[in-house]
Amino acid sequence: MQVEQAVDTLKADLPTLFEKDISYEIYTKDVYFQDPVNKFKGKINYRIIFWTLRFHGQLFFREIYFDLHGVSQTAPDTIVANWTVRGVLRVPWKARIFFNGYSTYKLDKDGLIYEHIDTWDRDPGEILKQFFRKGEDASPG
């Protein structure tokens, strides 16, 4: 039952994470987060990373989207979300950012998420290079 609640909450929260805050009641107090550029522990830091995403999303992008393709329970203690981040930067050449990834969430015996690991389909440096390309040149493929 708790896993279902976590899945439903992620399905509701993730598509709008650049627009509004997520729900934190499905995470443990000492949740561990890791992506290709960050690594930390604690719900306070977890709140800060999502605030930072929203802040930078609004500051640096004309448009920014988190396209959620699916959220599913892949094991009794594991949820995986597949997604794409895409956007248009606030620069005269309208550079576009685009990358795919997936988030793996591990749940404790109470059904709370204690670990969130993000995996991206390309190196952070490759994503950063998209900032300097003209909009029409940054499409995937």
TORVOMAR-648649 format. One line per field, with one value per atom (N, C-alpha, C): residue number from 1; residue in three letters; x, y, z. Coordinates in nm, 3 decimals. Atoms other than C-alpha are relative to their C-alpha. Layout:
BEGIN
n	(NUM,...)
res	(ALA,...)
px	(X,...)
py	(Y,...)
pz	(Z,...)
This chain:
BEGIN
n	(1,1,1,2,2,2,3,3,3,4,4,4,5,5,5,6,6,6,7,7,7,8,8,8,9,9,9,10,10,10,11,11,11,12,12,12,13,13,13,14,14,14,15,15,15,16,16,16,17,17,17,18,18,18,19,19,19,20,20,20,21,21,21,22,22,22,23,23,23,24,24,24,25,25,25,26,26,26,27,27,27,28,28,28,29,29,29,30,30,30,31,31,31,32,32,32,33,33,33,34,34,34,35,35,35,36,36,36,37,37,37,38,38,38,39,39,39,40,40,40,41,41,41,42,42,42,43,43,43,44,44,44,45,45,45,46,46,46,47,47,47,48,48,48,49,49,49,50,50,50,51,51,51,52,52,52,53,53,53,54,54,54,55,55,55,56,56,56,57,57,57,58,58,58,59,59,59,60,60,60,61,61,61,62,62,62,63,63,63,64,64,64,65,65,65,66,66,66,67,67,67,68,68,68,69,69,69,70,70,70,71,71,71,72,72,72,73,73,73,74,74,74,75,75,75,76,76,76,77,77,77,78,78,78,79,79,79,80,80,80,81,81,81,82,82,82,83,83,83,84,84,84,85,85,85,86,86,86,87,87,87,88,88,88,89,89,89,90,90,90,91,91,91,92,92,92,93,93,93,94,94,94,95,95,95,96,96,96,97,97,97,98,98,98,99,99,99,100,100,100,101,101,101,102,102,102,103,103,103,104,104,104,105,105,105,106,106,106,107,107,107,108,108,108,109,109,109,110,110,110,111,111,111,112,112,112,113,113,113,114,114,114,115,115,115,116,116,116,117,117,117,118,118,118,119,119,119,120,120,120,121,121,121,122,122,122,123,123,123,124,124,124,125,125,125,126,126,126,127,127,127,128,128,128,129,129,129,130,130,130,131,131,131,132,132,132,133,133,133,134,134,134,135,135,135,136,136,136,137,137,137,138,138,138,139,139,139,140,140,140,141,141,141)
res	(MET,MET,MET,GLN,GLN,GLN,VAL,VAL,VAL,GLU,GLU,GLU,GLN,GLN,GLN,ALA,ALA,ALA,VAL,VAL,VAL,ASP,ASP,ASP,THR,THR,THR,LEU,LEU,LEU,LYS,LYS,LYS,ALA,ALA,ALA,ASP,ASP,ASP,LEU,LEU,LEU,PRO,PRO,PRO,THR,THR,THR,LEU,LEU,LEU,PHE,PHE,PHE,GLU,GLU,GLU,LYS,LYS,LYS,ASP,ASP,ASP,ILE,ILE,ILE,SER,SER,SER,TYR,TYR,TYR,GLU,GLU,GLU,ILE,ILE,ILE,TYR,TYR,TYR,THR,THR,THR,LYS,LYS,LYS,ASP,ASP,ASP,VAL,VAL,VAL,TYR,TYR,TYR,PHE,PHE,PHE,GLN,GLN,GLN,ASP,ASP,ASP,PRO,PRO,PRO,VAL,VAL,VAL,ASN,ASN,ASN,LYS,LYS,LYS,PHE,PHE,PHE,LYS,LYS,LYS,GLY,GLY,GLY,LYS,LYS,LYS,ILE,ILE,ILE,ASN,ASN,ASN,TYR,TYR,TYR,ARG,ARG,ARG,ILE,ILE,ILE,ILE,ILE,ILE,PHE,PHE,PHE,TRP,TRP,TRP,THR,THR,THR,LEU,LEU,LEU,ARG,ARG,ARG,PHE,PHE,PHE,HIS,HIS,HIS,GLY,GLY,GLY,GLN,GLN,GLN,LEU,LEU,LEU,PHE,PHE,PHE,PHE,PHE,PHE,ARG,ARG,ARG,GLU,GLU,GLU,ILE,ILE,ILE,TYR,TYR,TYR,PHE,PHE,PHE,ASP,ASP,ASP,LEU,LEU,LEU,HIS,HIS,HIS,GLY,GLY,GLY,VAL,VAL,VAL,SER,SER,SER,GLN,GLN,GLN,THR,THR,THR,ALA,ALA,ALA,PRO,PRO,PRO,ASP,ASP,ASP,THR,THR,THR,ILE,ILE,ILE,VAL,VAL,VAL,ALA,ALA,ALA,ASN,ASN,ASN,TRP,TRP,TRP,THR,THR,THR,VAL,VAL,VAL,ARG,ARG,ARG,GLY,GLY,GLY,VAL,VAL,VAL,LEU,LEU,LEU,ARG,ARG,ARG,VAL,VAL,VAL,PRO,PRO,PRO,TRP,TRP,TRP,LYS,LYS,LYS,ALA,ALA,ALA,ARG,ARG,ARG,ILE,ILE,ILE,PHE,PHE,PHE,PHE,PHE,PHE,ASN,ASN,ASN,GLY,GLY,GLY,TYR,TYR,TYR,SER,SER,SER,THR,THR,THR,TYR,TYR,TYR,LYS,LYS,LYS,LEU,LEU,LEU,ASP,ASP,ASP,LYS,LYS,LYS,ASP,ASP,ASP,GLY,GLY,GLY,LEU,LEU,LEU,ILE,ILE,ILE,TYR,TYR,TYR,GLU,GLU,GLU,HIS,HIS,HIS,ILE,ILE,ILE,ASP,ASP,ASP,THR,THR,THR,TRP,TRP,TRP,ASP,ASP,ASP,ARG,ARG,ARG,ASP,ASP,ASP,PRO,PRO,PRO,GLY,GLY,GLY,GLU,GLU,GLU,ILE,ILE,ILE,LEU,LEU,LEU,LYS,LYS,LYS,GLN,GLN,GLN,PHE,PHE,PHE,PHE,PHE,PHE,ARG,ARG,ARG,LYS,LYS,LYS,GLY,GLY,GLY,GLU,GLU,GLU,ASP,ASP,ASP,ALA,ALA,ALA,SER,SER,SER,PRO,PRO,PRO,GLY,GLY,GLY)
px	(0.082,0.000,0.087,-0.090,0.282,0.073,-0.071,0.462,-0.092,0.098,0.145,-0.010,0.008,0.128,0.123,-0.123,0.493,-0.006,0.012,0.431,-0.097,0.100,0.117,0.052,-0.055,0.295,0.105,-0.101,0.590,-0.066,0.072,0.351,-0.061,0.061,0.181,0.105,-0.099,0.494,0.099,-0.113,0.757,-0.029,0.021,0.592,0.003,0.004,0.565,0.114,-0.106,0.892,0.071,-0.060,1.017,-0.096,0.101,0.694,-0.038,0.041,0.605,0.070,-0.071,0.746,-0.063,0.047,0.718,-0.047,0.043,0.570,0.116,-0.116,0.829,-0.036,0.038,0.626,0.032,-0.032,0.724,0.150,-0.145,1.097,0.040,-0.053,1.298,0.072,-0.068,1.460,0.143,-0.140,1.807,0.013,-0.001,1.721,0.135,-0.126,2.032,-0.032,0.020,2.046,0.133,-0.120,2.295,-0.041,0.010,2.310,0.142,-0.137,2.609,0.078,-0.072,2.692,-0.019,0.029,2.551,-0.004,0.010,2.568,-0.015,0.019,2.425,-0.102,0.095,2.213,-0.081,0.084,1.922,-0.114,0.120,1.572,0.013,-0.021,1.679,0.074,-0.076,1.936,-0.084,0.089,1.679,-0.097,0.088,1.441,0.075,-0.081,1.722,0.025,-0.028,1.804,-0.123,0.121,1.441,-0.031,0.015,1.421,0.096,-0.103,1.744,-0.040,0.046,1.602,-0.107,0.106,1.293,0.058,-0.059,1.496,0.080,-0.082,1.748,-0.082,0.088,1.476,-0.068,0.067,1.292,0.100,-0.101,1.611,0.065,-0.081,1.793,-0.077,0.074,1.515,-0.126,0.127,1.238,-0.108,0.088,1.080,0.084,-0.068,1.175,-0.105,0.099,0.994,0.067,-0.039,1.028,-0.108,0.097,0.852,0.014,0.000,0.764,-0.060,0.045,0.737,-0.063,0.057,0.654,0.061,-0.045,0.681,-0.051,0.046,0.674,0.083,-0.067,0.760,0.068,-0.075,1.036,0.046,-0.033,1.103,-0.079,0.077,0.936,0.045,-0.052,1.165,0.055,-0.058,1.235,-0.107,0.085,1.054,0.094,-0.080,1.193,-0.090,0.069,1.084,0.087,-0.071,1.185,-0.049,0.035,1.196,0.094,-0.079,1.328,-0.007,-0.003,1.438,0.028,-0.021,1.404,-0.037,0.029,1.405,0.069,-0.060,1.499,0.060,-0.070,1.758,-0.035,0.022,1.718,0.126,-0.114,1.993,-0.048,0.047,1.961,-0.006,-0.003,2.047,-0.095,0.106,1.768,0.050,-0.056,1.987,-0.100,0.090,1.797,0.079,-0.059,1.873,-0.094,0.078,1.762,0.085,-0.063,1.856,-0.102,0.086,1.693,0.066,-0.055,1.733,-0.103,0.093,1.582,0.042,-0.021,1.546,-0.034,0.024,1.578,-0.019,0.035,1.409,-0.002,-0.001,1.475,-0.087,0.092,1.215,0.040,-0.027,1.261,-0.121,0.107,1.041,-0.133,0.123,0.788,-0.054,0.044,0.757,0.042,-0.052,0.947,0.127,-0.118,1.210,0.121,-0.122,1.557,0.116,-0.107,1.760,-0.061,0.043,1.714,0.127,-0.116,1.974,-0.048,0.032,1.948,0.112,-0.094,2.115,-0.039,0.026,2.147,0.054,-0.042,2.188,0.125,-0.125,2.488,0.075,-0.089,2.777,-0.044,0.037,2.710,0.069,-0.071,2.974,-0.066,0.070,2.785,-0.130,0.123,2.464,0.034,-0.043,2.650,0.033,-0.032,2.772,-0.124,0.124,2.408,-0.032,0.027,2.397,0.060,-0.071,2.629,-0.035,0.043,2.462,-0.125,0.124,2.196,-0.114,0.117,1.848,-0.025,0.033,1.802,0.108,-0.109,2.138,0.005,-0.013,2.074,-0.097,0.098,1.805,0.072,-0.064,1.874,0.026,-0.024,2.022,0.120)
py	(-0.120,0.000,0.127,-0.116,0.244,0.020,-0.011,0.164,0.065,-0.060,0.250,0.151,-0.143,0.583,0.073,-0.061,0.657,0.014,-0.004,0.569,0.110,-0.101,0.786,0.142,-0.132,1.077,0.042,-0.031,1.058,0.035,-0.028,1.046,0.139,-0.133,1.361,0.110,-0.104,1.551,0.026,-0.016,1.490,0.086,-0.082,1.645,0.152,-0.145,1.984,0.045,-0.034,1.983,0.130,-0.131,2.292,0.115,-0.103,2.478,0.013,-0.005,2.383,-0.110,0.091,2.198,-0.140,0.138,1.821,-0.030,0.046,1.628,-0.075,0.060,1.522,-0.110,0.099,1.287,-0.144,0.137,0.983,-0.032,0.017,1.029,-0.011,0.008,0.935,0.129,-0.120,1.206,0.009,0.001,1.097,-0.052,0.045,1.032,0.033,-0.017,0.985,0.030,-0.037,1.154,0.000,-0.006,1.110,0.013,-0.010,1.225,0.023,-0.015,1.280,0.121,-0.117,1.615,0.026,-0.022,1.596,-0.131,0.115,1.360,0.054,-0.049,1.426,-0.087,0.072,1.295,0.101,-0.083,1.447,0.068,-0.058,1.574,0.150,-0.145,1.939,0.025,-0.014,1.903,-0.040,0.045,1.717,0.113,-0.114,2.012,0.110,-0.105,2.251,-0.031,0.033,2.060,0.026,-0.025,2.081,0.149,-0.145,2.450,0.057,-0.047,2.505,-0.030,0.034,2.322,0.098,-0.095,2.545,0.139,-0.133,2.862,0.014,-0.007,2.789,-0.022,0.021,2.662,0.129,-0.127,2.995,0.107,-0.102,3.206,-0.016,0.023,3.044,-0.047,0.058,2.901,0.079,-0.054,3.052,-0.106,0.116,2.706,-0.112,0.116,2.403,-0.104,0.106,2.071,-0.125,0.131,1.747,-0.096,0.092,1.491,-0.136,0.128,1.187,-0.105,0.104,0.874,-0.118,0.110,0.628,-0.013,0.029,0.534,-0.139,0.135,0.169,-0.064,0.079,-0.066,-0.115,0.102,-0.291,-0.114,0.101,-0.487,0.040,-0.035,-0.501,0.130,-0.120,-0.218,0.103,-0.088,-0.034,0.057,-0.070,0.224,0.067,-0.066,0.352,0.096,-0.101,0.670,0.033,-0.036,0.734,0.137,-0.138,1.094,0.064,-0.085,1.361,0.143,-0.143,1.715,0.070,-0.077,1.963,0.144,-0.140,2.337,0.090,-0.104,2.660,0.103,-0.096,2.883,0.144,-0.144,3.258,0.064,-0.060,3.343,0.037,-0.045,3.526,-0.112,0.107,3.209,-0.116,0.095,3.016,-0.144,0.135,2.719,-0.091,0.100,2.403,-0.101,0.106,2.151,-0.119,0.123,1.790,-0.115,0.126,1.475,-0.089,0.101,1.156,-0.055,0.063,0.981,-0.086,0.075,0.761,0.015,-0.011,0.784,-0.134,0.124,0.476,0.036,-0.029,0.503,-0.131,0.118,0.251,0.031,-0.018,0.202,-0.084,0.075,0.098,-0.088,0.093,-0.152,0.070,-0.077,0.127,0.060,-0.052,0.211,0.142,-0.135,0.540,-0.007,-0.004,0.637,0.045,-0.034,0.631,0.028,-0.022,0.653,0.038,-0.047,0.839,0.020,-0.008,0.782,0.035,-0.039,0.965,-0.042,0.038,0.831,0.076,-0.078,1.049,-0.073,0.069,0.934,0.061,-0.060,1.161,0.067,-0.062,1.313,0.144,-0.140,1.647,0.101,-0.091,1.812,0.007,0.004,1.703,0.081,-0.078,1.854,0.150,-0.139,2.179,0.056,-0.046,2.200,0.044,-0.038,2.226,0.148,-0.140,2.571,0.095,-0.089,2.709,-0.023,0.027,2.564,0.079,-0.064,2.738,-0.098,0.080,2.614,-0.117,0.107,2.412,-0.107,0.098,2.234,-0.090,0.072,2.095,-0.118,0.108,1.842,-0.134,0.129,1.480,-0.071,0.083,1.236,0.041)
pz	(0.000,0.000,0.000,-0.006,0.089,-0.133,0.128,-0.238,-0.103,0.090,-0.431,0.023,-0.033,-0.249,-0.052,0.050,-0.337,-0.152,0.146,-0.705,-0.041,0.034,-0.718,0.026,-0.034,-0.547,-0.103,0.101,-0.789,-0.134,0.126,-1.088,0.002,-0.012,-0.958,0.009,-0.028,-0.848,-0.114,0.091,-1.114,-0.123,0.120,-1.422,0.025,-0.029,-1.245,0.091,-0.096,-1.047,-0.031,0.032,-1.235,0.032,-0.025,-1.147,0.146,-0.140,-0.790,0.079,-0.088,-0.493,-0.002,-0.007,-0.457,0.143,-0.133,-0.162,0.065,-0.066,0.094,0.100,-0.101,0.316,-0.040,0.043,0.105,0.013,-0.014,0.188,0.146,-0.136,0.496,0.035,-0.050,0.708,-0.054,0.045,0.591,-0.144,0.139,0.223,-0.067,0.072,0.007,-0.146,0.140,-0.336,-0.073,0.083,-0.617,-0.146,0.145,-0.978,-0.051,0.050,-1.210,0.053,-0.052,-1.042,0.149,-0.142,-0.686,0.076,-0.089,-0.391,0.141,-0.136,-0.045,0.072,-0.084,0.239,0.081,-0.086,0.431,-0.072,0.061,0.362,-0.020,0.018,0.411,-0.131,0.125,0.132,-0.121,0.107,-0.078,-0.037,0.026,-0.040,-0.075,0.063,-0.138,-0.147,0.140,-0.460,-0.086,0.079,-0.574,-0.008,0.006,-0.482,-0.105,0.094,-0.680,-0.144,0.135,-0.983,-0.048,0.037,-0.982,-0.023,0.012,-0.926,-0.129,0.122,-1.201,-0.125,0.115,-1.431,-0.042,0.031,-1.407,-0.042,0.027,-1.414,-0.138,0.120,-1.707,-0.123,0.112,-1.925,-0.034,0.049,-2.138,0.020,-0.016,-2.131,0.059,-0.056,-1.922,0.037,-0.021,-1.906,0.056,-0.050,-1.714,-0.049,0.059,-1.932,0.066,-0.069,-1.726,-0.093,0.092,-1.942,0.073,-0.075,-1.667,0.137,-0.136,-1.301,0.031,-0.029,-1.203,0.111,-0.103,-0.921,-0.072,0.072,-1.056,0.092,-0.101,-0.732,0.125,-0.120,-0.389,0.067,-0.066,-0.265,-0.098,0.102,-0.593,-0.092,0.096,-0.805,-0.100,0.103,-1.137,-0.078,0.081,-1.317,-0.121,0.123,-1.680,-0.045,0.028,-1.796,-0.103,0.089,-2.033,0.053,-0.029,-1.948,-0.132,0.122,-2.232,0.028,-0.022,-2.252,-0.099,0.083,-2.426,0.094,-0.086,-2.261,-0.033,0.017,-2.211,-0.058,0.071,-2.460,-0.139,0.131,-2.793,-0.105,0.100,-2.989,0.035,-0.039,-2.807,0.006,-0.015,-2.722,0.069,-0.057,-2.640,0.081,-0.081,-2.370,-0.011,0.012,-2.400,0.051,-0.039,-2.213,0.068,-0.061,-2.096,0.124,-0.119,-1.767,0.068,-0.084,-1.507,0.145,-0.144,-1.132,0.063,-0.073,-0.913,0.146,-0.139,-0.575,0.077,-0.088,-0.295,0.122,-0.113,-0.020,0.119,-0.123,0.341,0.034,-0.039,0.527,0.025,-0.020,0.597,-0.130,0.129,0.227,-0.028,0.024,0.253,-0.086,0.087,-0.003,0.081,-0.071,0.153,-0.095,0.097,-0.170,-0.135,0.132,-0.501,-0.083,0.088,-0.774,-0.141,0.137,-1.108,-0.094,0.105,-1.421,-0.125,0.121,-1.731,-0.121,0.123,-2.093,-0.063,0.051,-2.146,0.114,-0.097,-1.959,0.027,-0.028,-1.779,-0.092,0.091,-2.001,-0.137,0.128,-2.310,0.008,-0.021,-2.169,0.000,-0.008,-2.092,-0.139,0.136,-2.454,-0.076,0.067,-2.563,0.023,-0.033,-2.397,-0.104,0.091,-2.664,-0.146,0.138,-2.975,-0.030,0.041,-3.175,0.022,-0.032,-3.094,-0.093,0.095,-3.411,-0.004,0.005,-3.365,0.122,-0.126,-3.016,0.012,-0.010,-3.099,0.013,-0.023,-3.006,-0.132,0.116,-3.249,-0.067)
